[in-house]
Amino acid sequence: MKNKILILSLILLTSCNGNYDIAGMFYGQSPRSDERFENSMTYNNSHGYPTIHTLSDTYKVYYGTDMHVDSTWHNTTQWVTLLRNDTDCPFGIILGDIINAKNNFNNFDSALVFNPQTQKKDKPMFATVGNHDLYYGQWNDYLERWHTSTYYITVNTPNFKDLFICMDSGDGTWGRKQFDWLKDVLKNAQSQNFRHITIFTHTHIFKRDGSQGHTSNYALEETYETLDLLSEYNVKWCVSGHCHNRDITDFKKTKYIIVDALEEHYPQPGYMIATFSNILTYEQRLLK
């Protein structure tokens, strides 16, 4: 009885706070994974998949995650400034939880506004959706800016091709439709001689603690199937965020990387710089 009272009190208290969508943590107003996948495929089928061309076989990619933008966005602006000033970086990747609460996507937009005399705006920013981006039915706000949450990016260097696959894990699962799509993409990639194949998503594969509650990881059966699939097709990295603390796990042929959070009030906000060349290397950095 005491536990029930505690839960009800928590729901009442948090229902008045725009940062906590309690109902959305279990079954929110945004579409579930299969419907989001269909939305993404509708866009992809009409617009195709992005291709990036680089002038060198070696380039950098900046990964940032869990900005949780609400009333301020200094960390996000600093991260975007760093990557746009790096001449070796052709694009950036956001690993989800872009915003923190209801109606905050406009504030995230402000984080991308710079002095045109000192900043370049010609570098694309790719993203995947996080659980916070789906709370309060904000899937349409995400789509308005990013259009799709399941897609792949081909990077053409002078002598090689790399493949980046974005998977939507915003509600703690890839879902059967999206998983089958991934299998098809990986099968087709076998004949295209990609140098590196990497995946980016929001929810991490390996659960380290219970800090994220029910959204912290996938069902065990899905985890097993995912681990086998990524290893079978020689996926080099699966990069994610969600738990706010960096972590590296090697399992079979794949490295699973969790990147530090960029959240405004996080004690040690950080990001990752990956270098793509004939080998893959990475460096996890703290914002100064």
Contacts in CASP RR format, 6 or more apart in sequence:
PFRMAT RR
TARGET T0000
AUTHOR 0000-0000-0000
METHOD contacts of the structure
MODEL  1
MKNKILILSLILLTSCNGNYDIAGMFYGQSPRSDERFENSMTYNNSHGYP
TIHTLSDTYKVYYGTDMHVDSTWHNTTQWVTLLRNDTDCPFGIILGDIIN
AKNNFNNFDSALVFNPQTQKKDKPMFATVGNHDLYYGQWNDYLERWHTST
YYITVNTPNFKDLFICMDSGDGTWGRKQFDWLKDVLKNAQSQNFRHITIF
THTHIFKRDGSQGHTSNYALEETYETLDLLSEYNVKWCVSGHCHNRDITD
FKKTKYIIVDALEEHYPQPGYMIATFSNILTYEQRLLK
10 22 0 8 1.000
11 22 0 8 1.000
14 20 0 8 1.000
14 22 0 8 1.000
15 22 0 8 1.000
18 101 0 8 1.000
18 102 0 8 1.000
18 136 0 8 1.000
19 70 0 8 1.000
19 100 0 8 1.000
19 101 0 8 1.000
21 28 0 8 1.000
21 102 0 8 1.000
21 135 0 8 1.000
21 136 0 8 1.000
24 30 0 8 1.000
24 134 0 8 1.000
24 135 0 8 1.000
24 136 0 8 1.000
25 131 0 8 1.000
25 135 0 8 1.000
25 214 0 8 1.000
25 215 0 8 1.000
26 214 0 8 1.000
28 134 0 8 1.000
28 135 0 8 1.000
28 137 0 8 1.000
29 136 0 8 1.000
29 137 0 8 1.000
30 36 0 8 1.000
30 134 0 8 1.000
30 135 0 8 1.000
30 137 0 8 1.000
30 138 0 8 1.000
30 139 0 8 1.000
31 39 0 8 1.000
31 139 0 8 1.000
32 171 0 8 1.000
33 168 0 8 1.000
33 170 0 8 1.000
33 171 0 8 1.000
33 172 0 8 1.000
33 173 0 8 1.000
33 174 0 8 1.000
33 175 0 8 1.000
33 177 0 8 1.000
33 178 0 8 1.000
34 175 0 8 1.000
34 176 0 8 1.000
34 177 0 8 1.000
34 178 0 8 1.000
36 129 0 8 1.000
36 139 0 8 1.000
36 149 0 8 1.000
36 150 0 8 1.000
36 168 0 8 1.000
37 150 0 8 1.000
37 168 0 8 1.000
37 175 0 8 1.000
37 177 0 8 1.000
37 178 0 8 1.000
37 181 0 8 1.000
38 177 0 8 1.000
39 139 0 8 1.000
39 143 0 8 1.000
39 148 0 8 1.000
40 148 0 8 1.000
40 149 0 8 1.000
40 150 0 8 1.000
40 151 0 8 1.000
40 168 0 8 1.000
41 150 0 8 1.000
41 181 0 8 1.000
43 143 0 8 1.000
43 147 0 8 1.000
43 148 0 8 1.000
44 148 0 8 1.000
44 150 0 8 1.000
44 151 0 8 1.000
47 147 0 8 1.000
49 151 0 8 1.000
49 152 0 8 1.000
49 153 0 8 1.000
49 154 0 8 1.000
50 124 0 8 1.000
50 126 0 8 1.000
50 151 0 8 1.000
50 153 0 8 1.000
50 154 0 8 1.000
51 153 0 8 1.000
51 154 0 8 1.000
51 155 0 8 1.000
51 156 0 8 1.000
52 90 0 8 1.000
52 91 0 8 1.000
52 124 0 8 1.000
52 153 0 8 1.000
52 154 0 8 1.000
52 155 0 8 1.000
52 156 0 8 1.000
53 155 0 8 1.000
53 156 0 8 1.000
54 90 0 8 1.000
54 155 0 8 1.000
54 156 0 8 1.000
54 157 0 8 1.000
54 158 0 8 1.000
55 158 0 8 1.000
56 88 0 8 1.000
56 157 0 8 1.000
56 158 0 8 1.000
57 157 0 8 1.000
57 158 0 8 1.000
57 159 0 8 1.000
57 160 0 8 1.000
57 277 0 8 1.000
57 278 0 8 1.000
58 88 0 8 1.000
58 157 0 8 1.000
58 275 0 8 1.000
58 276 0 8 1.000
58 277 0 8 1.000
59 88 0 8 1.000
59 89 0 8 1.000
59 90 0 8 1.000
59 155 0 8 1.000
59 157 0 8 1.000
59 275 0 8 1.000
59 276 0 8 1.000
60 86 0 8 1.000
60 88 0 8 1.000
60 89 0 8 1.000
60 273 0 8 1.000
60 274 0 8 1.000
60 275 0 8 1.000
60 276 0 8 1.000
61 89 0 8 1.000
61 90 0 8 1.000
61 91 0 8 1.000
61 92 0 8 1.000
61 93 0 8 1.000
61 164 0 8 1.000
61 273 0 8 1.000
61 274 0 8 1.000
61 276 0 8 1.000
62 79 0 8 1.000
62 82 0 8 1.000
62 83 0 8 1.000
62 86 0 8 1.000
62 89 0 8 1.000
62 92 0 8 1.000
62 93 0 8 1.000
62 271 0 8 1.000
62 272 0 8 1.000
62 273 0 8 1.000
62 274 0 8 1.000
63 92 0 8 1.000
63 93 0 8 1.000
63 95 0 8 1.000
63 200 0 8 1.000
63 239 0 8 1.000
63 259 0 8 1.000
63 271 0 8 1.000
63 272 0 8 1.000
63 273 0 8 1.000
63 274 0 8 1.000
64 79 0 8 1.000
64 92 0 8 1.000
64 93 0 8 1.000
64 94 0 8 1.000
64 95 0 8 1.000
64 259 0 8 1.000
64 262 0 8 1.000
64 270 0 8 1.000
64 271 0 8 1.000
64 272 0 8 1.000
65 94 0 8 1.000
65 95 0 8 1.000
65 96 0 8 1.000
65 97 0 8 1.000
65 202 0 8 1.000
65 240 0 8 1.000
65 241 0 8 1.000
65 242 0 8 1.000
65 259 0 8 1.000
65 260 0 8 1.000
65 261 0 8 1.000
65 262 0 8 1.000
65 271 0 8 1.000
66 95 0 8 1.000
66 96 0 8 1.000
66 97 0 8 1.000
66 241 0 8 1.000
66 242 0 8 1.000
66 244 0 8 1.000
66 261 0 8 1.000
66 262 0 8 1.000
66 263 0 8 1.000
66 266 0 8 1.000
67 73 0 8 1.000
67 75 0 8 1.000
67 76 0 8 1.000
67 94 0 8 1.000
67 96 0 8 1.000
67 97 0 8 1.000
67 98 0 8 1.000
67 99 0 8 1.000
67 108 0 8 1.000
67 111 0 8 1.000
67 261 0 8 1.000
67 262 0 8 1.000
67 263 0 8 1.000
67 264 0 8 1.000
68 97 0 8 1.000
68 98 0 8 1.000
68 99 0 8 1.000
68 100 0 8 1.000
68 132 0 8 1.000
68 261 0 8 1.000
68 263 0 8 1.000
68 264 0 8 1.000
69 76 0 8 1.000
69 98 0 8 1.000
69 99 0 8 1.000
69 100 0 8 1.000
69 104 0 8 1.000
69 107 0 8 1.000
69 108 0 8 1.000
69 111 0 8 1.000
69 264 0 8 1.000
70 99 0 8 1.000
70 100 0 8 1.000
70 101 0 8 1.000
70 104 0 8 1.000
70 107 0 8 1.000
70 264 0 8 1.000
71 107 0 8 1.000
72 264 0 8 1.000
73 107 0 8 1.000
73 108 0 8 1.000
73 110 0 8 1.000
73 111 0 8 1.000
73 264 0 8 1.000
74 264 0 8 1.000
75 262 0 8 1.000
75 263 0 8 1.000
75 264 0 8 1.000
75 266 0 8 1.000
75 269 0 8 1.000
75 287 0 8 1.000
76 108 0 8 1.000
76 111 0 8 1.000
76 262 0 8 1.000
77 111 0 8 1.000
77 112 0 8 1.000
77 114 0 8 1.000
78 287 0 8 1.000
79 262 0 8 1.000
79 270 0 8 1.000
79 271 0 8 1.000
79 287 0 8 1.000
80 111 0 8 1.000
80 112 0 8 1.000
80 114 0 8 1.000
80 125 0 8 1.000
81 114 0 8 1.000
81 119 0 8 1.000
82 271 0 8 1.000
83 89 0 8 1.000
83 92 0 8 1.000
83 123 0 8 1.000
84 114 0 8 1.000
84 119 0 8 1.000
84 120 0 8 1.000
84 121 0 8 1.000
84 123 0 8 1.000
85 119 0 8 1.000
85 120 0 8 1.000
89 123 0 8 1.000
89 273 0 8 1.000
90 123 0 8 1.000
90 155 0 8 1.000
91 123 0 8 1.000
91 124 0 8 1.000
91 125 0 8 1.000
91 126 0 8 1.000
91 153 0 8 1.000
92 123 0 8 1.000
92 124 0 8 1.000
92 125 0 8 1.000
92 126 0 8 1.000
93 125 0 8 1.000
93 126 0 8 1.000
93 127 0 8 1.000
93 164 0 8 1.000
93 200 0 8 1.000
93 239 0 8 1.000
94 125 0 8 1.000
94 126 0 8 1.000
94 127 0 8 1.000
94 128 0 8 1.000
95 127 0 8 1.000
95 128 0 8 1.000
95 200 0 8 1.000
95 201 0 8 1.000
95 202 0 8 1.000
95 239 0 8 1.000
95 240 0 8 1.000
95 241 0 8 1.000
95 242 0 8 1.000
95 259 0 8 1.000
96 127 0 8 1.000
96 128 0 8 1.000
96 129 0 8 1.000
96 130 0 8 1.000
96 132 0 8 1.000
96 133 0 8 1.000
96 170 0 8 1.000
96 202 0 8 1.000
96 241 0 8 1.000
96 242 0 8 1.000
97 130 0 8 1.000
97 131 0 8 1.000
97 132 0 8 1.000
97 133 0 8 1.000
97 202 0 8 1.000
97 241 0 8 1.000
97 242 0 8 1.000
98 105 0 8 1.000
98 108 0 8 1.000
98 127 0 8 1.000
98 130 0 8 1.000
98 132 0 8 1.000
98 133 0 8 1.000
98 142 0 8 1.000
99 105 0 8 1.000
99 107 0 8 1.000
99 108 0 8 1.000
99 132 0 8 1.000
99 133 0 8 1.000
99 138 0 8 1.000
100 132 0 8 1.000
100 263 0 8 1.000
101 132 0 8 1.000
101 135 0 8 1.000
101 136 0 8 1.000
102 135 0 8 1.000
102 136 0 8 1.000
102 138 0 8 1.000
103 136 0 8 1.000
105 138 0 8 1.000
105 141 0 8 1.000
105 142 0 8 1.000
105 144 0 8 1.000
105 145 0 8 1.000
109 145 0 8 1.000
112 125 0 8 1.000
114 121 0 8 1.000
126 146 0 8 1.000
126 153 0 8 1.000
126 164 0 8 1.000
126 166 0 8 1.000
127 145 0 8 1.000
127 146 0 8 1.000
127 149 0 8 1.000
127 166 0 8 1.000
128 149 0 8 1.000
128 166 0 8 1.000
128 167 0 8 1.000
128 168 0 8 1.000
128 169 0 8 1.000
128 170 0 8 1.000
128 200 0 8 1.000
128 201 0 8 1.000
128 202 0 8 1.000
129 139 0 8 1.000
129 142 0 8 1.000
129 146 0 8 1.000
129 149 0 8 1.000
129 168 0 8 1.000
129 170 0 8 1.000
129 202 0 8 1.000
130 169 0 8 1.000
130 170 0 8 1.000
130 202 0 8 1.000
130 203 0 8 1.000
130 242 0 8 1.000
131 170 0 8 1.000
131 171 0 8 1.000
131 172 0 8 1.000
131 202 0 8 1.000
131 203 0 8 1.000
131 215 0 8 1.000
131 242 0 8 1.000
133 139 0 8 1.000
133 141 0 8 1.000
133 142 0 8 1.000
133 170 0 8 1.000
134 142 0 8 1.000
134 170 0 8 1.000
134 171 0 8 1.000
142 149 0 8 1.000
149 166 0 8 1.000
149 168 0 8 1.000
150 166 0 8 1.000
150 167 0 8 1.000
150 168 0 8 1.000
150 178 0 8 1.000
150 181 0 8 1.000
151 165 0 8 1.000
151 166 0 8 1.000
152 163 0 8 1.000
152 164 0 8 1.000
152 165 0 8 1.000
152 166 0 8 1.000
152 185 0 8 1.000
153 163 0 8 1.000
153 164 0 8 1.000
153 166 0 8 1.000
154 161 0 8 1.000
154 162 0 8 1.000
154 163 0 8 1.000
154 164 0 8 1.000
155 161 0 8 1.000
155 162 0 8 1.000
155 163 0 8 1.000
155 164 0 8 1.000
155 276 0 8 1.000
157 195 0 8 1.000
160 194 0 8 1.000
160 195 0 8 1.000
161 192 0 8 1.000
161 193 0 8 1.000
161 194 0 8 1.000
161 195 0 8 1.000
162 194 0 8 1.000
162 195 0 8 1.000
162 196 0 8 1.000
162 197 0 8 1.000
162 198 0 8 1.000
162 276 0 8 1.000
163 189 0 8 1.000
163 192 0 8 1.000
163 194 0 8 1.000
163 196 0 8 1.000
163 197 0 8 1.000
163 198 0 8 1.000
164 198 0 8 1.000
164 199 0 8 1.000
164 200 0 8 1.000
165 182 0 8 1.000
165 185 0 8 1.000
165 197 0 8 1.000
165 198 0 8 1.000
165 199 0 8 1.000
165 200 0 8 1.000
166 199 0 8 1.000
166 200 0 8 1.000
166 201 0 8 1.000
167 174 0 8 1.000
167 178 0 8 1.000
167 182 0 8 1.000
167 199 0 8 1.000
167 200 0 8 1.000
167 201 0 8 1.000
168 174 0 8 1.000
168 178 0 8 1.000
168 201 0 8 1.000
168 202 0 8 1.000
169 201 0 8 1.000
169 202 0 8 1.000
169 203 0 8 1.000
169 218 0 8 1.000
169 240 0 8 1.000
170 202 0 8 1.000
170 203 0 8 1.000
170 215 0 8 1.000
171 215 0 8 1.000
172 203 0 8 1.000
172 215 0 8 1.000
172 217 0 8 1.000
172 218 0 8 1.000
173 218 0 8 1.000
173 219 0 8 1.000
173 222 0 8 1.000
174 182 0 8 1.000
174 201 0 8 1.000
174 218 0 8 1.000
174 222 0 8 1.000
174 226 0 8 1.000
175 222 0 8 1.000
179 222 0 8 1.000
179 225 0 8 1.000
179 226 0 8 1.000
179 229 0 8 1.000
182 229 0 8 1.000
183 229 0 8 1.000
186 197 0 8 1.000
186 229 0 8 1.000
186 233 0 8 1.000
186 235 0 8 1.000
187 233 0 8 1.000
189 197 0 8 1.000
189 233 0 8 1.000
190 233 0 8 1.000
195 276 0 8 1.000
195 278 0 8 1.000
196 236 0 8 1.000
196 237 0 8 1.000
196 276 0 8 1.000
196 280 0 8 1.000
197 233 0 8 1.000
197 234 0 8 1.000
197 235 0 8 1.000
197 236 0 8 1.000
198 235 0 8 1.000
198 236 0 8 1.000
198 237 0 8 1.000
198 238 0 8 1.000
198 239 0 8 1.000
198 280 0 8 1.000
199 230 0 8 1.000
199 235 0 8 1.000
199 237 0 8 1.000
199 238 0 8 1.000
199 239 0 8 1.000
200 238 0 8 1.000
200 239 0 8 1.000
200 240 0 8 1.000
201 238 0 8 1.000
201 239 0 8 1.000
201 240 0 8 1.000
202 240 0 8 1.000
202 241 0 8 1.000
202 242 0 8 1.000
203 215 0 8 1.000
203 216 0 8 1.000
203 217 0 8 1.000
203 218 0 8 1.000
203 240 0 8 1.000
203 241 0 8 1.000
203 242 0 8 1.000
204 217 0 8 1.000
204 240 0 8 1.000
204 241 0 8 1.000
204 242 0 8 1.000
204 243 0 8 1.000
204 247 0 8 1.000
204 256 0 8 1.000
204 258 0 8 1.000
205 217 0 8 1.000
205 218 0 8 1.000
205 223 0 8 1.000
205 226 0 8 1.000
205 227 0 8 1.000
205 238 0 8 1.000
205 240 0 8 1.000
205 249 0 8 1.000
205 256 0 8 1.000
206 217 0 8 1.000
206 247 0 8 1.000
206 249 0 8 1.000
206 251 0 8 1.000
206 256 0 8 1.000
207 216 0 8 1.000
207 217 0 8 1.000
208 243 0 8 1.000
208 245 0 8 1.000
208 247 0 8 1.000
209 216 0 8 1.000
209 243 0 8 1.000
210 216 0 8 1.000
211 243 0 8 1.000
211 244 0 8 1.000
212 242 0 8 1.000
212 243 0 8 1.000
215 242 0 8 1.000
216 242 0 8 1.000
216 243 0 8 1.000
217 223 0 8 1.000
218 226 0 8 1.000
227 251 0 8 1.000
227 252 0 8 1.000
227 254 0 8 1.000
230 238 0 8 1.000
230 252 0 8 1.000
230 253 0 8 1.000
230 254 0 8 1.000
231 251 0 8 1.000
231 252 0 8 1.000
231 253 0 8 1.000
231 254 0 8 1.000
234 253 0 8 1.000
235 253 0 8 1.000
235 254 0 8 1.000
236 253 0 8 1.000
236 254 0 8 1.000
236 255 0 8 1.000
236 280 0 8 1.000
237 254 0 8 1.000
237 255 0 8 1.000
237 256 0 8 1.000
237 257 0 8 1.000
237 274 0 8 1.000
237 280 0 8 1.000
238 254 0 8 1.000
238 255 0 8 1.000
238 256 0 8 1.000
238 257 0 8 1.000
239 257 0 8 1.000
239 259 0 8 1.000
239 272 0 8 1.000
239 274 0 8 1.000
240 256 0 8 1.000
240 257 0 8 1.000
240 258 0 8 1.000
240 259 0 8 1.000
241 258 0 8 1.000
241 259 0 8 1.000
241 261 0 8 1.000
242 258 0 8 1.000
243 258 0 8 1.000
244 260 0 8 1.000
244 261 0 8 1.000
244 263 0 8 1.000
244 266 0 8 1.000
245 258 0 8 1.000
245 260 0 8 1.000
245 261 0 8 1.000
246 257 0 8 1.000
246 258 0 8 1.000
246 259 0 8 1.000
246 260 0 8 1.000
246 272 0 8 1.000
246 284 0 8 1.000
247 256 0 8 1.000
247 257 0 8 1.000
247 258 0 8 1.000
248 255 0 8 1.000
248 256 0 8 1.000
248 257 0 8 1.000
248 258 0 8 1.000
249 255 0 8 1.000
249 256 0 8 1.000
250 256 0 8 1.000
257 272 0 8 1.000
257 282 0 8 1.000
259 270 0 8 1.000
259 271 0 8 1.000
259 272 0 8 1.000
259 284 0 8 1.000
260 266 0 8 1.000
260 268 0 8 1.000
260 269 0 8 1.000
260 270 0 8 1.000
260 271 0 8 1.000
260 272 0 8 1.000
260 284 0 8 1.000
260 286 0 8 1.000
261 269 0 8 1.000
261 270 0 8 1.000
262 269 0 8 1.000
262 270 0 8 1.000
262 271 0 8 1.000
262 287 0 8 1.000
263 269 0 8 1.000
268 286 0 8 1.000
269 286 0 8 1.000
269 287 0 8 1.000
270 284 0 8 1.000
270 285 0 8 1.000
270 286 0 8 1.000
270 287 0 8 1.000
271 284 0 8 1.000
271 285 0 8 1.000
271 287 0 8 1.000
272 282 0 8 1.000
272 283 0 8 1.000
272 284 0 8 1.000
272 285 0 8 1.000
273 282 0 8 1.000
273 283 0 8 1.000
273 285 0 8 1.000
274 280 0 8 1.000
274 281 0 8 1.000
274 282 0 8 1.000
275 281 0 8 1.000
275 282 0 8 1.000
275 283 0 8 1.000
END
